[in-house]
């Protein structure tokens, strides 16, 4: 179980974008995920849902995360 919900994670991501203006949105989202759910970050790293380098993947990333948030 995570220390936060998916919705709390997503809210943190949305607010954190202003704190890192030089980072791509996908980079911000992935780095926060590494902090709050490193197991999920490892599962999504390098897949077609990984937004780190391609921010246009954020919708697929969000859908994948939401579906997998409570799983181990």
N, C-alpha and C positions, 0 to 999 in steps of 0.2 A: 504494500500500500504506500502511496506517495504521501509526503508531508503537506501537499496542497492538492487541490482539485485541478482538473484541466482548465476550467474557467478561471481559476486564480492564476494559473500559469499564463494563460493567454492575456489576461488583464495586465500582468507584470510585463509581458513582452510588449504590449502596446504602449505602456507608459515608459518603458526603458528605451524605446527608440529615440526619444528626445535626448537621453543621456549620452548616446553614442552617435552623434551626427555623422561621423566619418565611416561608420559601419553600414553595410547593406542590411536591409530588414531581415533577410534570411540568416545572416551572420549573427545578428542580435538574438533571434529566436533560438538558433541552435546553441549558442553559448549559454543562454539561460537554461535551456533544457539540460545541458551538460551539468549544470550546477544542481538543479532540482530533481532530475531523474536520469542519472548517468547510464543506467541500464537501457532506457529507451533511446538515449542518444547513440549508444553503440549499435542498437538494432537498426536504426534509421541511417546511420553514417554510410555514405557511399551508395545509397539506393536512389531510385528515381523519385523518392519523396524527401531527399536531403536538400534543404533550402540554403545551406551555407554559402555556396557559390552562385546559386541561381534562385533569386528571390521569387521568381514567378512560380516556383514550386510551393510557395507558402500555403495555398489552398489545399493541395494534396497532402502536405505535411500536417496541416491542422486536422484534416479528416482522419489520417492515419493515427495521429496522436490520440484524438478523441476516442477512436475505436480500440486503442491499445492501452489507454491510460491505466485502467484497473487490472490489467493482466500482468502476470509475472513472466 
